[in-house]
Amino acid sequence: MGDKANAHPGAAGRATAADHPASVRNVVLVGHSGSGKTTLVEALALTAGAVNRAGRVEDGGTVSDYDEIEHRQQRSVQLSLVPVDWDGYKVNLLDTPGYADFVGELRAGLRAADAALFVVSASDGVDGSTRMVWEECAAVGMPRAIVITHLESRPRGLRVHDPHLRGGLRRGRPRRRTPLYLPLHGAAGPDGHAPVTGLVGLLSQKLFDYASGERKESEPGSDQLPGIEEARNRLIEGIIAESEDETLMDRYLGGEEIDVETLIGDLERAVARGVFFPVLAAAPAAEGSRQGLGTVELLELITGGFPTPLERAAPGVTTVDGRARELKPCDPSGPLLAEVVKTASDPYVGRVSLVRVFSGTLRPDETVHVSGHGLADRGHEDHDVDERVGALSAPFGKQQRALTHCIAGDLACVAKLGRAETGDTLSAKDDPLLMEPWEMPDPLLPLAIQAHSKADEDKLSQGLSRLVAEDPTMRLEQNQDTHQVVLWCLGEAHADVALERLRSRYGVQVDLVAHKVSLRETFAAKAQGARPARQTVRRARAVRDLRDRGRAAAGRHGHRVRGQGHRGAVPRQFIPSVEKGVRAQAAKGVAAGHPLLDVRITLLDGKAHSVDSSDAAFQTAGALALREAAADAKIHLLEPVAEVTVLVGDDYVGAVMSDLSGRRGRVLGTEQTTGGRTLIRAEVPEIEIGRYAVDLRSLSHGTARFNRAYARHEPMPQQIAERIRQEAGDAP
């Protein structure tokens, strides 16, 4: 692995359909923003011959040339697929955004891939979000390798005990993360900096020089061998420690020289099993060169060391009515089972779905069943429809190159699936199946929006529904209490991209408005109200039932209307009318326009007229009596309180707890978890955590996560309540 003699020239510009799952490799690139993932993908495409020396595809553009928003923001904001051919294998490279706001795209890439390349900048090291993704991969046993980029910023080169790796990727033993190559430095310049011009293969003990722009192999000099030997022994010990051959360690300790082919075979198996994580270095090709440093070695690791799709079983599969279904892993002749991992809109062909096929073979122009379940809380209603598959293609920049089919284990873009959304399952129409959805982060940053004009208002609903269909990490809410349209996002960058897509893709201009929380009102003490009239209730009393407070805290909202009036003074048929009027007024509020909560209203007396009494009159009487009772009473304004859990590194626990206290939060307790993290439980008023998703990320340098859930409504401080009442009074 990585020590083969010559680079494979690849097949320039070719889009091929894989013939067997064993010839496919699906690899997702993971790393923080600016680590060089997209540059690395382009370098691999150049080495594989998929682009020319200028980094352009045959018909224009670059392999990563897709979204105008990415060009404007100078960063990746979505998952992109770049398929290349290498040494008889089809390698699907899945480039993911590195910014935390687009973790949904990252999760989609992890779902579609069978192995992960963690791209680490030599200058920046490993950030907290990358470390968390590493642990997610470890939890499911996904094979991983580490690629070091930006070598020019680290003239001292790579070391196995480099703190960027040992301190950043903590999980596992250090010898599991061992370089396969050492950097080869050229002549030092006037500033004393010696650039990395090649690599030293530790297993083969060969030098691979890229200084000329082409990979050249040579033997090391005698003065270089001692430095190579120490690192080579460390690598061999790491391979043997993870070998399935239990006799290998005894043979090695006994002084036997283990042949290179045996070591390479054990290394490949250990990488594929997800127990050994090789470290490599890579750099883009210099201008006019065809090969970037380390790209040949990296492609050989991917094709020789990473697992085939045959080694990965499909996630949980059921029938659409919930019965478990067992399928043979990655069988091209089995029942069709595929999943939409990404949805995008193309201005010429409409909706385009990136699909990973787990079983069977997908072909153009066939009718498939589309199932989507489990994301109703995010605006994705459960659906089961039959749709006709359009053209299949392989993306390459802005181009879509036609495919004749897509077998199990491969990925392809599918056109004209009008109802399919990200996360949906595609299956045979006569054998509908459903895959368990992957875990999506909960969007916790609210964005209250309204149409900019009447023309925008007519298009807003359709634009939002399409936006949410593409990105299941967004949640669309039509708040019945505040009458606001709220788009929940993962962060500010995520929100910016959503608004830009609404404008540029769907022609909808929106304005942002202040997000409101669902407030409530309640009586602070007993109160009475009367409405004297011949055909109406003469007297009513609104009483706060203090005994109901416990039930309200458990989630019971509303009020109770009791009593039939003194000695039946109100005719029985009008009792429901009084209740209806009281309930209608309670829903509108009695002080600041917020619904009443936790009250008991008792009808004490009334009077009716044999001719003039009516349903409408008694409704009006009930509402007026409640308002008069409120006019003479003290009304508390209640705010929603959320139960918040924050998972944060131990280094930031004090800062997070102090911040929660500053938000009027009550810390309920802490709990130590694995990986040097602490779980903080607190109750915080929702009005104080509208931007907590942004603030917490800044406070913890992107290493903390939090969840929130409604707990109850509580009286808010008098000064805040007074300000809200004044704002309500000033509103038109």
C-alpha positions in Angstrom: 0.0 0.0 0.0 1.4 3.4 -1.0 4.7 1.9 -2.2 3.7 0.9 -5.7 6.2 1.9 -8.4 4.2 4.1 -10.7 1.2 6.5 -10.6 -1.8 5.5 -12.6 -2.7 8.1 -15.2 -6.4 7.7 -14.8 -9.1 8.3 -17.4 -9.5 12.0 -18.0 -13.0 13.3 -17.8 -14.6 9.8 -17.8 -17.8 9.1 -15.9 -18.2 5.3 -15.5 -20.7 3.1 -13.8 -19.2 0.6 -11.4 -19.6 -3.0 -12.4 -19.3 -4.6 -9.0 -19.4 -3.2 -5.4 -15.8 -4.5 -4.8 -14.5 -1.9 -7.3 -16.1 1.0 -5.4 -14.7 3.1 -2.6 -16.8 5.7 -0.9 -14.7 8.2 1.2 -15.8 11.3 3.1 -13.4 14.1 3.8 -13.7 15.6 7.2 -12.0 18.6 8.7 -12.4 22.1 10.0 -13.0 25.0 7.7 -9.7 26.0 6.0 -8.0 22.7 6.5 -7.7 22.1 2.7 -10.4 19.5 2.0 -11.6 20.9 -1.3 -8.0 21.6 -2.4 -7.1 18.0 -1.6 -10.1 16.7 -3.6 -8.9 18.7 -6.6 -5.3 17.4 -6.2 -6.6 13.8 -6.1 -8.7 14.5 -9.2 -5.7 15.9 -11.0 -3.5 12.9 -10.1 -6.2 10.5 -11.2 -6.4 12.3 -14.6 -10.0 13.6 -14.0 -8.9 17.2 -14.6 -6.1 18.8 -16.7 -3.0 20.4 -15.3 -4.8 23.7 -14.9 -7.2 22.0 -12.5 -10.1 22.3 -15.0 -12.5 19.6 -16.3 -12.6 19.1 -20.0 -15.8 21.2 -20.5 -14.9 24.0 -18.2 -15.0 24.7 -14.4 -13.3 22.9 -11.6 -14.4 19.7 -9.8 -15.7 21.7 -6.9 -17.4 24.4 -9.0 -21.0 24.1 -8.1 -22.7 26.6 -5.9 -22.5 30.4 -6.4 -23.0 30.9 -2.7 -19.8 29.0 -2.0 -17.9 31.3 -4.4 -19.3 34.4 -2.7 -18.6 33.2 0.8 -15.3 31.5 -0.1 -16.1 28.4 1.8 -18.0 25.1 1.3 -21.6 25.1 2.5 -22.8 21.8 1.1 -21.8 18.2 0.5 -20.3 17.6 -3.0 -19.4 14.4 -4.8 -16.4 14.0 -7.0 -16.0 10.6 -8.6 -12.6 9.6 -10.0 -11.1 6.4 -11.4 -7.9 4.9 -10.0 -6.1 1.7 -10.8 -9.4 0.0 -11.9 -11.4 1.4 -8.9 -14.1 4.0 -8.8 -13.4 6.4 -5.9 -16.3 8.6 -4.8 -14.8 11.5 -2.9 -17.4 13.3 -0.7 -16.2 16.8 0.2 -18.0 18.2 3.3 -18.2 21.7 4.7 -15.9 22.3 7.7 -18.0 25.0 9.4 -20.1 23.8 12.3 -23.3 25.4 10.9 -23.3 22.8 8.1 -22.9 19.7 10.2 -26.0 18.3 8.5 -24.1 18.1 5.3 -21.3 16.3 7.2 -23.7 13.8 8.6 -25.1 13.1 5.2 -21.5 12.5 3.9 -20.8 10.1 6.8 -24.0 8.2 5.9 -23.0 7.8 2.3 -19.4 6.9 2.9 -17.7 3.7 4.1 -14.5 5.4 5.4 -13.3 8.8 6.4 -10.3 11.0 5.7 -9.7 13.5 8.5 -7.9 16.4 6.9 -5.8 18.3 9.4 -3.9 21.6 8.7 -0.4 21.5 10.0 -0.7 25.1 11.1 -4.1 24.8 12.9 -4.1 21.3 14.3 -7.4 19.6 15.4 -10.3 21.7 16.5 -13.1 20.6 18.8 -15.7 19.9 16.1 -13.3 17.6 14.3 -12.5 15.7 17.5 -16.2 15.2 18.1 -16.7 13.8 14.6 -13.7 11.5 15.2 -15.5 10.1 18.2 -18.7 9.7 16.3 -16.8 7.6 13.7 -15.2 5.6 16.5 -18.6 4.8 18.0 -19.7 3.1 14.8 -16.3 1.6 13.9 -15.8 3.6 10.7 -12.3 3.2 9.2 -10.3 6.4 9.3 -7.0 7.9 8.1 -5.4 11.3 8.8 -4.1 13.5 6.1 -1.8 16.4 7.1 -2.0 19.5 4.8 -0.3 22.9 4.7 3.1 21.3 5.2 4.8 24.6 4.3 3.8 26.0 7.7 5.6 23.2 9.7 9.2 23.0 8.5 10.1 20.6 11.2 7.8 18.0 9.6 5.5 15.4 11.0 6.0 13.4 14.1 4.1 10.5 15.5 3.8 12.2 18.8 2.8 15.5 17.3 0.5 17.3 19.8 -1.8 18.2 16.9 -2.7 14.5 16.6 -2.1 13.1 20.1 -3.8 15.9 21.9 -6.5 16.5 19.3 -7.6 13.0 18.4 -7.6 11.5 21.9 -9.5 8.3 21.3 -7.5 5.1 20.9 -3.8 4.2 21.6 -1.1 6.5 20.1 0.5 3.7 18.1 -2.8 3.3 16.2 -2.1 6.7 14.7 1.2 6.2 13.0 2.7 7.8 9.8 3.2 5.6 6.8 5.6 8.1 5.4 8.1 10.7 6.6 8.5 14.1 4.9 11.5 14.5 2.6 12.9 18.0 2.7 14.7 19.9 -0.1 17.5 22.4 0.2 17.0 25.2 2.7 16.3 28.6 1.3 17.7 32.0 2.5 15.3 32.0 5.4 16.5 28.6 6.6 13.2 27.0 5.6 13.5 23.6 3.9 10.4 22.8 1.9 8.9 19.3 1.8 9.6 17.9 -1.6 8.9 14.2 -1.2 8.1 11.3 1.1 9.9 8.4 2.6 8.0 5.1 2.5 8.6 3.4 5.9 7.6 -0.1 4.9 9.4 -0.2 1.5 12.2 2.2 2.6 11.9 4.0 -0.7 12.1 7.7 -1.4 9.3 9.3 -3.5 10.5 12.7 -4.8 7.8 15.1 -6.2 10.2 18.1 -6.7 9.9 17.8 -10.5 6.2 17.6 -10.5 6.2 13.9 -11.2 6.6 11.1 -8.7 10.1 9.6 -8.9 11.3 6.6 -6.8 14.8 6.1 -5.5 16.8 4.4 -2.8 17.6 6.3 0.5 21.2 7.2 1.2 23.1 5.5 4.0 23.0 8.7 6.0 19.2 8.6 5.9 18.6 5.0 7.0 19.1 5.5 10.8 16.4 8.1 10.9 14.0 6.0 8.9 14.7 2.8 11.0 13.3 4.2 14.3 10.0 5.4 12.7 9.8 2.1 10.7 10.0 0.0 13.8 7.3 2.0 15.5 5.0 1.5 12.5 5.7 -2.2 12.3 5.0 -2.6 16.0 1.7 -0.8 15.6 0.7 -3.0 12.6 1.6 -6.2 14.4 -0.3 -5.1 17.6 -3.5 -4.9 15.5 -2.8 -8.0 13.4 -5.2 -10.9 13.3 -2.3 -13.3 13.2 -1.5 -13.8 16.9 1.9 -15.5 16.1 3.2 -12.4 14.4 4.2 -10.5 17.5 6.1 -13.5 18.9 7.9 -13.9 15.6 8.8 -10.2 15.5 10.0 -10.2 19.1 12.1 -13.3 18.4 14.1 -11.4 15.8 12.4 -12.6 12.6 12.2 -10.2 9.8 8.6 -9.9 8.7 8.3 -9.5 5.0 6.8 -6.3 3.6 3.9 -8.0 1.8 2.7 -9.5 5.1 2.9 -6.2 6.8 1.0 -4.4 4.0 -1.7 -7.1 4.1 -2.1 -6.8 7.8 -2.1 -3.0 7.6 -4.8 -3.0 5.0 -7.0 -5.3 7.0 -6.5 -3.3 10.2 -7.4 0.0 8.4 -10.5 -1.6 6.9 -11.6 -2.9 10.4 -11.3 0.6 11.8 -8.6 -0.3 14.4 -5.5 1.4 12.8 -5.4 5.0 11.5 -2.5 5.7 9.2 -1.2 9.3 9.0 -0.2 10.7 5.6 0.9 14.0 4.2 -0.4 15.7 1.1 0.0 18.9 -0.8 -1.5 20.2 -4.1 0.6 20.1 -7.3 2.7 23.0 -8.2 1.7 25.0 -11.2 2.3 23.0 -14.4 2.7 19.7 -12.4 0.5 16.7 -12.7 0.8 15.2 -9.3 0.6 16.7 -5.9 2.8 15.5 -3.1 1.4 12.4 -1.4 -1.7 12.1 -3.7 -0.5 8.8 -5.3 0.1 7.3 -1.8 -3.3 8.6 -0.6 -5.2 7.1 -3.6 -3.4 3.8 -3.0 -4.4 3.8 0.6 -8.0 4.5 -0.4 -8.2 1.7 -2.9 -6.0 -0.8 -1.0 -6.8 -0.1 2.6 -10.3 1.2 2.9 -13.2 -1.2 2.9 -15.5 -2.0 0.0 -19.3 -1.4 0.3 -19.6 -5.2 0.6 -18.3 -4.8 4.2 -21.0 -2.4 5.3 -24.5 -3.5 6.1 -27.3 -1.2 5.4 -28.8 0.8 8.4 -32.0 -0.6 9.9 -34.5 -1.5 7.3 -38.3 -2.1 7.8 -41.3 -2.3 5.6 -43.4 0.9 5.5 -45.7 -0.5 8.2 -42.8 -1.1 10.6 -41.9 -4.8 10.2 -38.2 -5.5 10.3 -36.6 -6.6 7.0 -33.3 -8.4 6.6 -31.4 -7.8 3.3 -28.1 -9.3 2.1 -25.5 -6.6 2.3 -24.8 -4.7 -0.9 -26.3 -7.2 -3.3 -26.7 -5.7 -6.8 -29.3 -8.3 -7.7 -31.2 -7.9 -4.5 -34.3 -5.7 -3.7 -33.8 -2.1 -4.5 -32.9 0.0 -1.5 -31.4 3.5 -1.8 -31.4 6.7 0.2 -31.4 10.3 -0.8 -28.4 11.8 1.0 -28.6 15.3 -0.5 -31.2 17.3 -2.5 -30.4 20.3 -4.7 -32.1 22.5 -7.2 -30.6 22.9 -10.7 -31.9 25.9 -12.8 -32.1 23.7 -15.9 -33.2 20.2 -14.8 -35.0 21.0 -11.5 -34.6 19.0 -8.4 -31.5 16.7 -8.3 -31.1 14.0 -5.7 -27.8 12.5 -4.7 -28.5 8.8 -3.9 -26.5 6.1 -2.2 -27.7 2.6 -3.3 -27.4 0.0 -0.6 -29.1 -2.9 -2.4 -30.2 -3.7 -5.9 -29.5 -1.7 -9.0 -31.1 1.7 -9.9 -31.8 2.4 -13.5 -33.2 5.4 -15.4 -36.9 5.6 -16.3 -38.0 3.0 -13.8 -40.7 3.7 -11.2 -39.7 3.6 -7.6 -41.4 4.0 -4.3 -40.4 7.0 -2.2 -40.8 6.8 1.5 -40.2 9.5 4.0 -41.0 9.0 7.7 -39.8 10.3 11.1 -39.1 14.0 10.3 -42.6 15.4 10.7 -41.4 17.7 13.5 -39.1 19.4 11.1 -41.7 20.2 8.4 -41.3 16.9 6.5 -44.7 15.2 6.6 -44.6 11.4 6.3 -45.2 10.5 2.7 -45.3 7.4 0.5 -45.5 8.0 -3.3 -44.4 6.3 -6.5 -42.2 8.3 -8.8 -40.5 7.8 -12.1 -36.7 8.0 -12.0 -35.2 10.5 -14.5 -31.7 10.4 -15.8 -28.8 9.0 -13.7 -25.6 11.0 -13.7 -22.2 11.5 -12.0 -21.6 15.1 -11.0 -18.4 16.8 -12.0 -18.4 20.5 -11.1 -21.4 22.0 -12.8 -21.6 19.2 -15.3 -23.7 16.0 -15.0 -22.3 13.1 -16.9 -24.8 10.3 -17.8 -24.7 6.9 -16.2 -26.5 3.8 -17.5 -27.1 2.4 -14.0 -26.0 2.6 -10.4 -25.3 -0.6 -8.5 -25.4 -1.4 -4.8 -22.5 0.4 -3.1 -22.3 3.3 -5.6 -23.6 6.8 -5.7 -25.3 8.7 -8.4 -27.4 11.8 -9.0 -31.1 11.3 -9.9 -33.1 13.8 -11.8 -36.8 14.7 -11.6 -37.7 13.1 -8.3 -40.2 15.8 -7.5 -41.4 14.5 -4.2 -38.2 13.0 -2.8 -36.5 14.8 0.1 -33.2 14.4 1.8 -33.4 11.3 4.0 -36.0 9.6 2.0 -35.8 5.9 1.0 -36.1 4.7 -2.6 -37.3 1.1 -3.1 -39.2 -1.1 -5.6 -42.8 0.0 -6.0 -44.0 -3.5 -5.4 -41.7 -4.0 -2.4 -41.7 -0.6 -0.5 -39.1 -0.3 2.2 -38.0 2.3 4.8 -34.5 3.0 6.1 -33.9 4.3 9.6 -33.1 8.0 9.3 -29.7 9.2 10.4 -29.3 11.4 13.4 -29.8 15.1 12.6 -28.7 17.9 14.8 -31.5 19.9 16.3 -31.7 23.5 14.8 -31.8 25.9 17.8 -31.4 29.3 16.3 -34.8 30.9 15.5 -35.2 33.1 12.4 -38.5 34.9 12.3 -39.3 36.1 8.8 -42.0 37.8 6.8 -42.4 38.4 3.1 -40.9 41.6 1.8 -43.8 42.4 -0.5 -47.1 41.0 -1.7 -45.4 39.3 -4.6 -42.9 37.6 -2.2 -45.8 36.6 0.1 -47.4 34.5 -2.8 -44.1 32.6 -3.3 -42.9 32.3 0.3 -44.7 29.1 1.3 -43.5 27.2 -1.8 -40.0 28.5 -1.4 -39.8 27.6 2.3 -41.1 24.1 1.6 -38.5 23.5 -1.0 -35.8 24.9 1.2 -36.7 22.5 4.1 -37.0 19.6 1.7 -33.4 20.1 0.7 -32.0 20.5 4.2 -33.6 18.5 7.0 -31.4 20.3 9.6 -33.8 23.2 9.2 -37.2 23.3 10.8 -40.1 25.3 9.7 -42.6 26.5 12.3 -45.9 28.3 12.0 -46.3 29.6 15.5 -49.9 29.8 16.4 -49.3 31.9 19.5 -47.1 34.6 18.1 -48.4 34.3 14.5 -44.8 34.2 13.2 -43.2 32.1 10.5 -40.0 30.8 12.1 -37.2 29.1 10.3 -35.0 27.3 12.8 -31.3 27.0 11.8 -28.0 25.7 13.2 -26.2 29.0 13.3 -25.8 32.4 11.7 -23.9 31.1 8.6 -26.6 28.5 8.1 -29.3 31.2 8.3 -27.4 33.4 5.9 -27.2 30.6 3.3 -30.9 29.8 3.8 -31.9 33.4 3.1 -29.6 33.7 0.1 -31.1 30.5 -1.4 -34.6 31.8 -0.9 -33.6 34.9 -2.8 -31.4 33.5 -5.6 -33.0 30.1 -6.2 -36.7 30.7 -5.5 -37.0 34.5 -6.0 -38.3 35.2 -2.5 -37.2 38.3 -0.6 -37.9 38.2 3.1 -37.4 40.6 6.0 -36.2 39.5 9.4 -38.3 40.4 12.5 -37.7 40.0 16.2 -38.4 36.5 17.3 -41.1 36.2 20.0 -41.6 33.6 22.6 -45.0 32.2 23.6 -46.0 34.2 26.7 -49.0 33.6 28.9 -51.0 35.5 31.5 -52.5 34.5 34.8 -54.3 36.1 37.8 -52.2 36.7 40.8 -55.2 36.6 43.2 -58.9 36.2 43.3 -60.9 38.7 41.3 -64.6 39.4 40.4 -66.2 41.0 37.4 -69.8 41.8 36.6 -71.6 42.7 33.4 -75.2 44.0 34.3 -77.6 43.7 31.4 -81.1 42.2 31.1 -80.1 39.4 28.8 -76.5 38.8 30.0 -74.6 37.5 32.9 -75.0 39.9 35.8 -72.1 38.8 37.8 -69.1 36.5 37.4 -65.9 35.8 39.3 -62.5 34.8 38.0 -60.4 32.9 40.5 -56.9 31.7 40.2 -56.8 28.1 41.3 -53.5 27.8 43.1 -53.9 24.1 43.4 -53.6 23.8 39.6 -50.1 25.1 39.6 -48.6 21.7 39.9 -50.5 20.4 36.9 -49.6 23.4 34.9 -45.9 22.8 35.6 -46.4 19.3 34.2 -47.6 20.7 30.9 -51.3 21.3 31.6 -52.4 24.6 30.2 -55.7 26.5 30.1 -58.5 27.1 32.5 -61.7 25.6 33.9 -65.2 27.1 33.9 -67.5 25.9 36.6 -70.9 26.6 38.1 -74.4 27.3 36.6 -75.3 30.5 38.3 -77.2 31.1 41.5 -80.3 28.9 41.7 -80.1 28.4 38.0 -80.6 32.1 37.1 -78.8 31.4 33.8 -80.8 29.0 31.6 -79.0 25.7 31.1 -78.8 26.2 27.3 -76.8 29.4 27.7 -74.2 28.0 30.1 -72.0 26.7 27.2 -72.3 30.2 25.6 -70.9 31.8 28.7 -68.1 29.3 28.7 -67.4 29.9 25.0 -67.2 33.6 25.5 -64.9 33.2 28.5 -62.6 30.8 26.7 -62.4 33.1 23.6 -61.4 36.0 25.8 -58.9 33.9 27.7 -57.3 32.9 24.4 -56.9 36.6 23.5 -55.6 37.5 27.0 -56.6 40.2 29.4 -53.5 42.4 29.9 -50.9 42.2 27.2 -52.7 40.0 24.6 -51.3 36.6 25.7 -53.5 33.6 26.5 -54.6 32.9 30.1 -53.0 30.0 31.9 -53.8 28.2 35.1 -57.1 29.8 36.2 -60.5 28.6 37.4 -63.5 30.7 36.4 -66.7 30.2 38.4 -70.1 31.5 37.2 -71.9 32.8 40.3 -75.1 34.5 39.1 -76.8 35.9 36.0 -80.1 36.9 34.5 -81.9 36.1 31.3 -84.7 37.5 29.3 -87.3 35.3 27.7 -87.1 37.2 24.3 -83.8 39.1 24.1 -81.4 36.5 25.5 -79.2 34.8 22.8 -76.1 32.8 22.4 -74.1 35.8 21.2 -75.2 37.9 24.1 -74.1 35.4 26.7 -70.8 34.9 24.9 -70.2 38.7 25.0 -71.3 38.8 28.6 -68.8 36.1 29.6 -65.9 37.8 27.8 -66.7 41.2 29.3 -67.0 39.8 32.8 -63.6 38.3 32.5 -62.1 41.5 31.3 -63.7 43.5 34.1 -62.3 41.0 36.6 -58.8 41.5 35.1 -59.1 45.3 35.2 -59.2 45.3 39.0 -56.7 42.4 39.5 -53.0 42.0 39.4 -52.0 40.0 36.3 -48.8 38.1 36.1 -47.1 37.7 32.8 -45.7 34.2 32.4 -42.7 33.3 30.3 -41.7 29.8 29.0 -38.8 28.2 30.8 -36.7 25.6 29.0 -34.8 22.7 30.4 -31.3 23.0 28.9 -28.6 20.4 28.8 -25.1 21.5 27.8 -22.3 19.0 27.0 -19.1 20.9 27.2 -15.4 20.3 27.7 -14.1 20.5 31.3 -12.0 23.5 30.4 -15.1 25.6 29.7 -17.5 24.4 32.4 -17.0 27.5 34.6 -17.5 29.9 31.8 -20.7 28.2 30.6 -22.2 28.0 34.1 -21.4 31.7 34.7 -23.1 32.5 31.4 -26.2 30.5 32.2 -26.5 32.3 35.5 -26.3 35.6 33.6 -29.2 34.5 31.6 -31.4 34.1 34.7 -30.7 30.4 34.5 -30.8 28.0 37.4 -28.1 25.3 37.3 -29.7 22.0 38.5 -26.5 20.0 38.5 -23.5 18.6 36.6 -22.5 15.2 35.5 -19.1 14.0 34.4 -19.1 12.1 31.1 -16.4 10.4 29.0 -13.9 12.2 26.9 -13.2 15.0 29.4 -16.6 16.5 29.2 -19.3 17.6 31.6 -23.0 17.6 31.2 -24.7 20.7 32.7 -28.4 20.7 33.4 -30.2 24.0 33.9 -33.5 25.8 33.6 -33.4 29.0 31.6 -36.1 31.4 30.4 -36.6 30.9 26.7 -36.4 34.6 26.1 -32.8 34.5 27.2 -31.6 31.8 24.9 -32.7 32.9 21.5 -29.1 33.2 20.3 -27.6 30.7 22.6 -26.6 28.5 19.7 -24.3 31.2 18.5 -23.1 32.4 21.9 -22.3 29.0 23.2 -20.2 28.2 20.1 -18.2 31.3 20.7 -17.8 30.7 24.4 -16.6 27.1 24.0 -14.6 27.5 20.8 -17.1 25.2 19.0 -16.7 22.3 21.3 -20.0 22.4 23.2 -23.5 21.2 22.3 -26.8 21.9 23.9 -30.4 20.7 23.8 -33.5 22.4 25.0 -37.0 21.3 25.9 -40.0 23.2 27.2 -40.5 22.8 31.0 -43.2 25.1 32.1 -44.4 28.8 32.2 -43.3 30.9 35.2 -43.9 34.5 36.2 -41.3 36.8 34.7 -39.6 39.6 36.6 -41.7 42.7 37.0 -39.4 45.1 35.1 -39.3 42.8 32.1 -43.0 42.2 32.2 -43.6 45.9 32.3 -41.4 46.5 29.3 -43.3 43.9 27.3 -46.7 45.4 28.3 -45.5 48.8 27.1 -44.3 47.3 23.8 -47.6 45.6 23.4 -49.4 48.9 24.1 -47.3 50.8 21.5 -47.8 48.2 18.8 -50.3 49.2 16.1 
